[in-house]
Amino acid sequence: MAFRLLPYRNFVEGYQKHPDQGLKASEKRLKKEPSNTQFLLAQAEFLWRLRRFDEALKSIWSLKFAPTDPLDPELLSEIQYLVAQCQKATLTFNHTLNPALSALWKQAQDNAHSQDLRIVRKALFRAAWRDEYWDLAQQLFARLQKENPNQVQYHFAWIACSQMQATMMPKDDKMAQNLKLLAFRSLKAIVDNTIAKKDTQRKLSDSHHLRLIDTIYSAQNEYSDLLGVYINTTLDAIPTIGANNIEFIRAKVEVLQKLDRQKELFDFAYGSLKALLQAKASGSPKRKAEDMEKGQDNRITALSWADDWHIWQAMIDSQKKEPTSPEAAEEISSLIQDFLSANSTDRNATRAYLMWITAHNRQNLLAVLIETFTTQCSRRACFGDLRQFLKDLSHPEEEKFLNHIDEEAKSHTPWSESGQSDVDLSKAKDWVMINVNALKFEYLLCISKAPLPTKDSLEAFVSDALRMYKISLGIDRECGDEACLLVVMALVKLHHFSRDHELDENDPTNRSPGGTPAKKVSPQCYLVQAISLLQLLHSNSPHNYSASLLSIAISQMLNLTSMACAAISPLNVKEVQHDTTGHLFWSRISISHPFDCSKSLSHRSQKGADYSTPAVGLANAAQWFENASDRTMTFMSDILDIVPFDKFAEFNAFRHNIENSFSRALYILELHRLNRLTGASTANTVLPPDFDKMIQDNRDFATIPSYEYPSTQTFDSFVLSTPKPSRYWLARQTTNTLLIHLLTTKPPHEPYLLPLLDTSVSYLESNISDISYQLTPAELAIAPAWDALLPLVAWLILGPSDTRASKNIAKDITAFAGLLSALEKAPEHDVLPSSEAVHAFYLRYDILLAARTFVDAATLATKGKSPIAKSVPIAALKSVTSAVDAASRVLREAGSSWRDSVKREGKKVVQELVGAGATGEEIGELFSEVGGWSVDGVVKDIVESAVDALDGLSKVKV
């Protein structure tokens, strides 16, 4: 099939920046060829871009096609897209395709050659999914059903589309209610056919069918009917469904929970575990040989799903919510004890017993925790399984628990009196794990739980954990990694509390013999020591990704972006990780390191070009979201033959999540700010997404390891850029970006730009209480200047009559100049960079650039025929220019001086920080004893990375 859109695309893209000129060109062509499809469609697109939506639709409806034309599906897709966009802009979009367009798609199928029919249908389904016209997809599957009556998947797909279309429409819409009823009744008929064992294709025959029933019944809150499906024994005979499919067993448990049928849930969970226990008991080694022939092993395998944690938890929770009888609690206890008698290290039974003890026999919780630690202390999962129950211990009980684990750790020493020469490696590794688990519990209860731990306790913990890490290196280079991570965490806590609470002065143990405070240690030393340890850990365990994530975060705290590049590159972030974990690196990157990293440092990053070149990396990360959405739709349209109808709702939800993702909005806003600071063009950079939409925050902060007490903040809050960017930050940056966009683009502006500005400003005004804990101190300091710029831009660009515009322009411009003059003092900083100090520099540059852009736009307005040309206060503009010149000169000189001081003194400063304080002495001893590794390389990297970060402070051209 010939591709007919190429000339149209080339014509439209030629006027990408000037749609008004494109409209004139298309109208000129149409005078000669009034029915030319290419130029009618181009005219419609230009009218849409110029916000003349009704005229755009009129142009589209003037397109004429002969009844026998084999219509190009890509042409129809383009027409449909423009119709949807115009309807959305005029608030007439209702997810129902215009009958004329439906007829064109039907014509395209009717007239397509047999070899092209599949292409047409793939394009149709993709366009239907993209624009969410599920009625068009429903029509497609109805046709496929008719053509292929034995292909039952098309019937299920038709049902799925009916439900999807109903979901898109208003709940009280009569058509939506009819579609829901149609989907429900169609599936109910299929279930009835299956139960009655009718000879028909339309019945349940595999897991995809049952999955669709679960999706649609759940969407319609038909849980009673859904439970009826799950408990019907007829389904047990279907191989891919059956009674032992854990996916549907979990679904059944969820339905019972939603219906609050706690008695049935308890009976099911308890009965399943009881049956599994009996199967295991009868399958013991003492069983007679003849019993082996009775298939008992098969029975154990068939019931293995019952040992799923969901079943154990359902049993405990259901009995707790609705105690069925006094005996039920004891029956649970007896069942758990039987499991533990058969296997004392059974993890699920152990966790269930702890839950039961907490609910029914709290006074014995300490004894059970001690016993559990004793049996499972050499397992990595020990800490994770017990930590949630420690919050129920009293302080004296916590001390007893800590004393026990300390004694337990000592009792497992693998060395004999003759020394380490004859040590068993496996026992030695177990001993390390026991001690690491003990350290985790000590950190949890003594460091994390304490509101303000003493410096002495933190340093003592660092010493203990370092000693364990040092010993573990002599056993196996990777078995003690978590001990090193615990040291790093304690060092970060030392930095945090020393910086914010001055531990050196408040700690009574930090005194000289005369009673005066000892020499104050710079809080930065703890971060430098942490980075040094992480580099050592990476050299021993290059695939420890928890260490890599911590290295990224701590490097960014010191604004050592090039070192963060080297840490993130081996992680090979891709696909959905752009949405979930990419933010760990990209958050506030535009004010950390907007310029490219030094080439001498970049080569150390494996596949790290995107990270060492922030503009490229940010653009690629932001582009992923659109590509992922596009690939999702393409994937679904490419497999029309098998039709994954049970995944329609899931894939559509995924698409909405990524299109409205917070991470995507963050990357776009960071890219705009980065381009402003580096002087790069923003012409091809998309605008932020509509802030009025439901933003999906899919960021995963749990990837940063955390051993914190359950009721305290997780460890990521100590190492990531704080406060974390959230909705107030998003509104603030969206407003700033839109102001610059208004100043640098000619009207008419994008259709949604002004409504987006209104929603962002409205959010800022109605959530002003969020400002103190969602913006950093540097961002708070600069916010008043951005607020003052808003009415100036509105007056200049939107006109004095605009509701947002200044009412006294000369006075407001003068006040704005006063706010800029306050920036003439450079931010305070230490010799070594920190993210707070560097951010302060770039944030000031950003508002100064915005002020310069405003002055340029206002000056240009005085030279044109604008109604406000004679109203622009020239003297006030000059005061802004003077303030911008003075402040930018101060920043540039201070930035250059800071960089030069690091070049001169950096090596000495970093060496002193590495060895500072009691922790520095301990770490120095470790470094001196580790062969084949030197801290000098880390010192060199830190200094080079610091110089590289500060080099950009003198590159910004205001």
N, C-alpha and C positions, 0 to 999 in steps of 0.2 A: 504494500500500500504506500503510495507516494506521501511524503511528508510535506504538507502544504503550509505549515506555519512558519517556516524559515524566513521567507521574505517579510512576513508580518513582524516577527520578532526583531529582525535586523532594523526594520523601519522604526519600531517603537523604542528600541534601545538607543537609537541615534539621537533621540530627544529625551533621554532619561532625566537630564537636569532641567530641561526647559519644556515641560508639557504644553505650555501655552503656544510655543512655536510649533510643536508637533501637531496640535489641534488645527492650527492654520494650514499646515502642510497637508494634513489629511482632508480637510474641507476643500482645499484647492484641487486635490486629485478627484474628490467625489463630484465636483462640478462637471468633470469630463466623464466619469464613470459612476453614476449615482448608485448602482447596485453592486459595486465592487466589495466583495466580502472582506478582503484584507483591510481596506481603508475604512469601512464602516466599523469594523471591530477595533481598529486603531483609534478611530474617533471616540468610540465608547471608552476605551482605556484612558485616553487623555482627559476626557470629561470627568471620569471617575477620579483621576489624580487631582483635578482642579476643583473637586468637591461639588461638581454639578451632576448630582446623582440621577435625578429624574431624566435629565437630558441623555445621560449615558444609557439608561435603560431604554429610552425611546430609540436610540441608535441601534441597540441590540435587537429590539423587536422589529426593526425595519429590515433585518437580514432575511433574505428569501432564498429558499432552496427548492430545486425541482424534486418532485416525489420519487424520481428514480436515481437521484444522486447517491453514490456510495460515500456518505459523509465521513470525513476524517475524524476519528474519535478524539484526537488531540485538539482539534478545532472546537468540538462540542465541550470538551473539558474546559477550555479557555473561556468560552461563552458562559458556561455554568459558574465558573469562578467569579467572573465580573458581576454576574447577576447577584450572587450571594453577597459579595462585598458591598454592592450598592444597597441591597436590602438591609444589611446590617447597619450601614451608615444612616439609613432613613428609618431605622427601627421597625422595619416591616418584615424582617426575616423570621420565619416560623418553622424552619426545617422541613417544609413541604415543597417539593419541586414544582415549578410552574408547568402546567399541562403542555404548553407548547414545547418546552424543553424535553419533557418526557416523550413527546411524540417524535422529536428529532432523534433521541437515542433509540427509539423503536425502529425508526426509519434506517438508522445506521446499521442495526442488526439485520433488518429485513433485506437490505440491499448489499450487504457485505458478501464477498466471495467466501467460499467455505474455508479457504486457508487463512482468511483474514478475520473470521468471526471470533476466534479466541482473543485476538488482539483487541477487537472492539469491546468485548466483554470485560477484559482485564482493565481497560481504560475506564469503562463505565463504573466498575466496582471501586476502583481507586478514586475516581472523582466523587462518587457517592460518599465514600469514607472521609475524604478530605473536607468536603463541605457539609458533612453530616446530614445528607439527604438520604436517610435510611429507607424512605419509601421507594426511592429509585432502586436501591439494592433489593428491596422486597419484590419489586416487579421483575427484576432480573432472575431471582431464584424461583419465582412463580413460573416464569417461562422455561427455565431449565427443568423444573419439575415436570412440566407438561411434555417436554421433548424427551425426557429420560425418566419415565415412570418407575423404573426399577432402581434408580439411584436415590436411595432414601435420604442421603446426606443433603440434597437440595431442599427437601421438605423441612428438615431440622434447621437449615440455614434460613429458610423463609420465616419460620417461627422466631428464630433469634432476631432477625431484622424487624419483625413486628414489635418485639419487646424493646429493641433499641430505639425505634421510631417513637414509641410511646414514652420512653424515658426522656427524649429530647423535648417533648411538648409539655405545655403547662399541665399540672396535675388535674386541674378541674376541667380540662378540655374534653369534650364529649368523644372526639375521635381518639384521643389518647386512652380513654377508659375502654373504648371498644377494642382498640388494638391489644391492650393488656388482657382483656377477656378472651380475645381470639387466641393469643399465645397460650394462656393458661388452659383453655378448653382443648386446644390442639394437643398439648402435652398430656393432659389428663386422658384423652382418648388413646394416646400411645401407651400410657401406663395400664389402662384397662385392657387394651389388646394383649399386652404382655402377660398380665395376670390370668386372663382368660385363655391364654395360649392359642390365640387366633392365628390362622394361616395368612399372614399379611406381612408386607415389608415394613409397615409402620408400627414397629414395636422396639422396645429396648433390647439392644444386642451388644453394646459395648460401653466402655466407661465414658466416652464422649457424650453419649446420649444422657446418661445419668448426671454428668457434670452440667449439662445445659438445664436439666430439670432443677438442679440445685440452684443454679444462677437465677433462673426466672422465678421460681417459687419464692426464693429468698427476697428478690427485688420487690415482689408483690406481697411480702409478709404472710405468705401462705404456709406457715411453718407446720401447722397440724397436718396438712395434706402431704407435706414433704416428709414428715416423720412416718406417715403411713406408707410412703414408698420405701423408706429405709428399713422398716421392720417387716416388710413383706418377704416371706421366705422364698417366694417364686424367683426373686432376683439372685438368690444364692447359687442357682444353677448356671448363671451367666459367668463364663470363665473370667472375663476382665473386670467384673464387678464383684460377685461372690460375697460370701460372709466374712472373708478374711482380708479384704482390701483395706489397708490402713488409711488411705485417703478418705474413703467413704465412712469408715468407722469414726474417724475424727469429725467428719461432717455431721454424722449422727449425734455425736456427743455435743457438738455446738448447737444443734437444733434442740436437743433436750434442755440445754442450758438456757436458750432463748425462750423456750416455753415454760421455764422454771419448773420442770418436772423432776425435782430433786430425788424423789423416791425411785422413779424409774431409772434415773441416771446412776444412783447408788447401786441398785440391783444389777444393772448391766456391768458397771465397772468392777464391783466386788465379785460378781459371778464369773466374769472373764478371768480375773486374776486367780480366783480359787481354782478354776478349771485348769489354768496353766500350771499352777503349783501341783495339782494332782497328777497332771500329765508328766511333769518332771519327776515326781516321786515314784510313779510307776515305771519310769524309765531309768531308774537307778541301776548301778552295776549289780545289785543283788537280785535283779529281776531274773526269772528263770529263762533259759535259752528259748523255750517254746514261745514265750511272750514276744520275742524279737520278730516273730513271723506275723504278728497281729497288726503291724503298721503303727506301733506306738510312736516311733520316731516321726512319722508323718503327722501324727496328732500334735506333737510338740511344735513342729514347724508351722502347722496351720494356726496354732494359738500364739505364736511368737509376737504377733501384733499387740497382745494384751500387756506386754512388758513396756509398751510405749509410755513415756512420762505423762502424756495427756490423760491416759487411763488412770494412772496412780493419782494424779492431781484431781481428776474428776471425782474419784472415790472419796478422797479426803474432804474436798470442798463441799460436795453435795451433802455429806453427813453433817458437816459443820453448819450449813445453811438451814437444813431441815432434819434435825435429829429424828430418825425414824423410830428408834426404840432404845432403851437404856443399854441393851446388849450390843447395839451396832458398833459403838465406839470400841468395845472390847473385842468384837469380832475383827475389826480392822487391825487392832494391835496384835492379836493372835496371828492373823494372816501375815502381817509384816514380819513378826518374829520367826515364823516358819520359813519365809524367804531368806531371812538373815541366817537362820540355822543351816540352811542348805548352802549359803554362800555369804560369808560375813562381810565381803567387800562389794556386795550388790549395791550399785550406786543409786538406782531408783528407789529400792527398798529403804536404803539409808536416809535419803532425802524425805521420803514419805514418813518415816518414823520420826524424824525431826519435826516435821509439820504437825504430826499427831501429838507429840510430846508438848509442843508449844501451845496447842489448843486444849489439851486434856490433862496434862500432868506437868505443869510448868515447873514445879519444885525439883523435878528430876532432869531438867534440861541441861544443866551443867554436867551432870554425870554422863549423859548421853553424848554430849559434845566431846567430852574428854575421851570416852570410849571410841567414838567415831574417828577422832584425830589419831588415836593409837592404831586403829586398823587401816586407815587410809592415808597416813601422813606422807608416804612415799609416792603418792599420786599427784600429778599436776592439778587435777580437778579438785583436790581437797579444799583449797582455799575458797574456790568459787561455790562449792556446795555448802560450806559452813558459814560464810560471811553474813548472809541475811539473817541468821538466827542469833548472832552475837548481840544484836541490838536489844534482845530481850533479857540479857544478863544484867545484874546489878554490878556496881563497881567492885565490891569484894569478890564477886564471882568471876569478873574479868581477870582480877589478879590471880585467882586460883587457876584459871584456864591458862594464863600466860606462864605461870610457874610450872604447870604440867608439861606444856609443849617444850619448855626449855629443858626440863629433865628428860623428856622423851628424845629430844634431839641429841643430848649428850649420850644417852644409852645406846644409840645406834652406831657409835663410832666403828668404822670398819678396820681400824688399825690395831694391831697387836702391840705388845710391849716392845717387840723387836723393831718396830718402825713401819715405814710405808712400802718396803721392798716387796713384801708378800701380800699386798692388799688385793682383794678381789675387785675388779673394775666395776662389776654390776652393783656390788654392795656399796662401793664408794660413791657411785652416781646416785643411788638411793639415799645415802647419807646427805649428799648435797641437796637433793630435793626436799628432804625432811627439814633441813636447816633453812632452806629458802622459804618453805611454807611457814616455818616458825617466824622468820623475818617479816613475812607478809602480814601475819596476825599482829606482830608487834607494831608494825607501821600503822595498821588499821586502828588499833586500840590506843596506842600511845602517841602517835604523831597526827594521824588524820582526825581522830575524834576530838583532840584537844583544841579549843578555840584559839589559843595562842601558845603553842609549844615553846619551851625554853630553848635557848641556843645550845645549852649544854646537852639537852636530851636529843636534839637534832644531830649534833656533832657525834654524840655517842652512837647513835643509830648508824650514821655514815661509817664510822669506824668498824662496827660489827659487820655491816653488809660488805664493806670493802675487804675485810679479812676473809669472808666467805668466798667472795669472788676470786680473790688471790689464790686461795686453796683450790678452788674448782678449776682454775687454769692449769694446775698441775695434774689434774685428773682427766679432764676432757675440755677442750677449749670452748664448748658451747653449753655444757650442762649447767653452768652457773650464771647464764645470761640474765636471768631475772633478778639475781642479787645486784648486778650492775645497774639494772633499770631502777631498782629500789634506791640505790645510791643517788642516781640522777634525780629521782623524784624528791628525795630529801634535800638535795642541793637547791632545787627549784623552790621548795618551801623556805629554805634559809634565805634565798634571794627575796622572796615575796614578803616574808615577815620582817627581814632586816630593812627593806626599802620602806615599807608602810608603817612599821611599828618600832623601828630602831631597837632591835634586839640587843645590840652591843651596849647601849646605855641602860636598858631596862633589866638586863640579865645580871643578877647579883653575883653569879659565878664568873662574870667577865670583869675581874678586878685585878689590879696590880697589887704587889705586897703592901703598898701604902694605902690601899683602899680606893684609889681613884680608878675610873674606867680605863681599861687597857686601850691600846691603839685601835681606832675604829677601822673595820674592814669594809671596803667598798662592796655593796650588794652585787655589783657586776661580777665579782670574782667567782661567785657560785655558779653563774651561768657559763662563764669561761671554763671552769673546772668540769661542769656537766658536758659541755661540747667536747672537751678533751677526752673524757671517759667514753663518750659515745663513739668517738673516732677509734679508740682502742677496741671497743666492743665490735665495731663494724669490721675491723681488720681480722678479728677472730671469728665472727659470725656474719659474713656478708649478706646472708639471707634472712637476718632477723629484722622483719619489717616493722615490728613495734619500735625497735631502736631507730629505724629510719624515719618513722613518723615523728618521734620525739626530737630527732635531730633537726628535721624541717622546722618544727615549731620553735625550738630554742634558738636556732640560727636566725629565725625571723624576729625573735625578741631582741636580738642584738643587731638586727638589720643586716645580717650577713647573707644577703640573698644568693650570692654565687655559691656559697657553701650549701644553702638550702637546695639549690639546683642539683648539686652533686648527690644530695640525699634522696631527692624525689625521683630522679631519672631511673634508677634501678627498679623502682616500684612499677614502672610501665603502666601508668594510669591510662585507662581506656574505657570506652563504652560508658556504661552507667556510672562509673567512678567519676566521670567529669561532673556528674550531678551530685554525687554523694560524698566524695572525698577530695575532689579537685580544689574545693574552697579552702582547704588547709593551706595551700600554697598561694592561691590567687587573691584571697581577701586582702584588701588595701595594698595590693602590689603596686598600684599607680603612685602611691605616696611613699613607697618603700624603695623601689628601684625602677623608675619608669624607663630608663635608658638601658641599652643592651649591656650585658655583663662583659667584662674584659675578656678578650680572646685568650689571654694567657691562663684564665681561670676556666673558661667554657669547655676546654678540651677534656677536663676531668669529669664532665657529666656524660655518662653513657646515654646516647640517643637524647641528649639534653638540649638540642638546639631550640626547641620550642620554649623551654624554661629560661634559658640564658638570653633569649630574645623575647622579652615580655609582650611586646606588641603582637608578634606572630603567635605566641602561645595562647594569649588571651583570645585573639580572633578565632583560632582553631577550636579552643574550648567552647566559646560561645556558639560557633557554627555547628558543633556536634548536636545540639538540641534540635535544630531544624533538620539536620541530616538523619537523626534517629527517628524523628516523626515521619520523615519521607520514606525511610527504609521500612518502617513498620507497615505503612500503607502499601508499599510495593510488595513486601513479603506476602501480605494477606491476599493481594490481587493475583500474585503469581501462582498461588496454589488453589485456584478455583475448582480444580478437579476433586480434591479431597475436602475442601472447605472446612477449616477449623472453626466451625460455628460455635463451639463451646468456649472459644477464646475471644469472640467479638467484644464482649463487655470488658474483659480484662485488658485486651490490647488497646481499646479505646480509652480506658481509664489511664493506662500507661502514657498514651499520647497526650492526654490533657495534663498529666502530672509534669511531663517534661516541657511542654509548650508554655506552661504557666509556672515553671520552676523558679524558686528564689535564686538558685545558683545562676541560672541563665540571666536573670535580671542583674544580679551582682556583677557578672562578667561583662555585660554590655556597658554598665555604668562605669566600671573600672577602666574599660577600654576607651570610653569617651574622655575620662579625666586624664588617662595616660596620653592620649593624642593631644589634648590641650597643653599638657606640660612639655611634651617633646616637640610641639609645633607641627605634628603630622596632620594631614587632612582628615576630616571626619565625614567627608561627602559620602563615602560608601559604608559608613558605620550605621547600623540600624539603630533606631530609637529604642528606648526602654519599652518593655511591654506595658500594656494597660494596667495601671496600678489598681484600678477599680475591680479587676478580676480577682478571683480567689487564688491567691498566691500559694503554691504548693512548696513548702519547705521540706525538702528531702535530704538536707545535709546530715551526714552521719558524723557525730562527734565522738561516738563510742569507739572508733578505730584507735583513738589515743588510749593506750593502756591506763587503767585506773585501779588502784587498790584502796579507794577511799571508803570511809565509813558510810553506811547506807543513807543516813539523814544529812550528810554534808554534800557540798558541791563536788562534782566529778573532777578528775585531775586536769581535763582539757581546759577548764576555766583558769588554771594557773599558767598555762603555756601558750594559749592561742591569743590572737589579737583581741584585746578586751576594751570595752564591751564588744561582744560579738555583733557583727552587722545584723540588724533585724528590720522589722517593718518601718520603724521610724527612720532608721538610717536609709532605707530604700526610698522613702518619701523625700528625705532631705536631698539625696543625691539625684533623684529624678527631677526635682524642682531645679536644682543647679544646672543640670544638663539641658533642660528645656529652655532655661533663660539664655544660655549660650547659643542654643540652636535658633531661637527667635532672633537673636542679634546678628547671626551670620548667614541667614537664609532669606531669600526674597519671598514675599507673599505671592499667592495664597499658600498657607502652610498645610501640612498633612491634616486629613480630616479629624483625627482623634487627638491632635496635639493640645489644643486648648482645653478640651474636657479632661485630658490626662493631667495637665497643669493644675486645673481646678481641684481634681480629686487628691492630688499630691499635697497641695497647699492646705486643703481642707483637713487632710489627715494630720498634718503638722499642727494645725491650730487646735484640733479637737483632742490631740494626744500629747499636749505640751508637757504633761507630767512624765512622759517617757524619756524626755531629752537627757535627764541627768544620768540614766543608767543604760542608754543605748548609744551615746556618743562619747568618744574619748575626750579628755580635757582639751587636747589640741583642736578637735572638731567643735567642741563647745565654744572655744575662744573665737572661732572664725564665723560661727553661725549668725551673729547679729549683722555682720557685713553682708552676707548673702540675703538676709531678710530685708535689709535696706535697699538692695539692688532690685528686688522684685518690682516695687511700684515704679522705679525709674525705667525699667525695661518695658513695662506695660504702657507707660505714658508715651515712650518713644516709638514703640512698634505697633501697639494696638490702639493708640490714640488716647487723648486726655479724657474722653468720655467713658473709657473702659472702667468697669467697677474696681479693677485692681490698680488703676493708675494713680500716680501721685497727684495730690490736690494743690501742692505748692512745690513745683519742680526745682526752683532755684534753692529753696531752703533744704529740700531733701537731698539734692546733690551735694550741697555743702556739708550736711551731716554725714553723708556717705564718705566724703573726703576725710572727715575727722576720724571716722572709724579706721580708715586705711592708714592714717598718720600714726595711730597707736601701734602699728606693726613695724615701726622703724627700729625697734629694739630686737636683736636676734634672739631666738630661743636659747635657753640655757642647756648645757650638755656636759657630759663627761668627756674624757679623751677618747674612749672607745665608744662607738655609736650605740644607740639604743633606738628601738622602733619609735618610741614616743617623741624623741628629739628630732629624728629625721622626718617623721610625719609632720611635725610642726612646721618645718621649713617648707615642705612641698604644699601643704595646705595654704600657707600664706602666699606662695607663688600662684596657686590656683585662683584665689580671689583677686590678686593683683592683675593676672591675665584677663579675668572677667571684667575688671574695671577698665583696663586698657581697651578691650573689645567694645565696651559701652561707649567710651569716649570716641573711638573711631566711628562707630555707627551714628552717634549724635552729631559729630562733625560733618559726616557725609550728608546727614539730613538737612543741615543748614545750607548746603549747596544745591539742593534739589528744589522741586516744586511742591514739596510736602506742605500741608496746611500748618504744620508746627515749625516750619523752617525758621521763622522769625521769633519763635518762642523759646528756642534753645538758649539757656543762660551760658554764654561763652565763658564768663569769668569763673563761674562755678566749675565748669569743665576743666579749666586750667588748674584749679585747686586739686582736682582729682588726679590730673596728670602729674602734678608736683609730688603729691603723696605717693603715687605709684613709683615714680623715679627714685625717690628717696628710700622707700622701703625695699625695693628690689636691689638697689645698690648695697644696702646694709646686708641683705640676705646673701647676695653673691660674694661679697667680701668675707663674711663670716664663714660661709661654706668653704671657700678656698683656704682660709686660715685653718679651719678644722681639719681639712684633708691633709694640709702640709704638716700639721702637728702630729697626725697619726703616722705619716711617712717618717718623721724624725724620731718620734718617741714610741711608736706603736709596739715595736718588738720588746722593748724594755717593760712597757706597761703590761703587755699581755703576759710576759714571763712572771712579773710580780703577781698578777692576778691568779695565775695558775698555782703559784705556791703560797698564796695568802691564807692566813688563819690556820686553825687546827686541821681543817679539812684539806687544805693545800699541802700540809706536811704529810698527811696520810696518803694522799693521791700521789705525791712525789715519790714516796717509798714504793708504791705499786709500780709506777712507771720505771723506776730504776731497776726493778727486779724482773720486768718482762723483757725477754730477749727478742731481738729482731724488730723492735718498734721503738720510736723515739718521739717525744712530745715536741721536739723542735719543728717537725714538719707541720704539726697542728698550729703551732704559734705562727709560722710563716703563712699558712692558709688564712688564719684569722686576720692577720694584719693586711694581707693582700685583698681579702674580701671587704674589709672595712674601708680601705682606701678606694676600692672600686665603688662601694656604695656612696661614699661622700663625694666622689668625682662628679656625680650628676648634679649636685647642689649648685655648681657654677655653670652648668650647661643650659639651664632654663633661660630662654630669651623672652623677657617681658617687654 
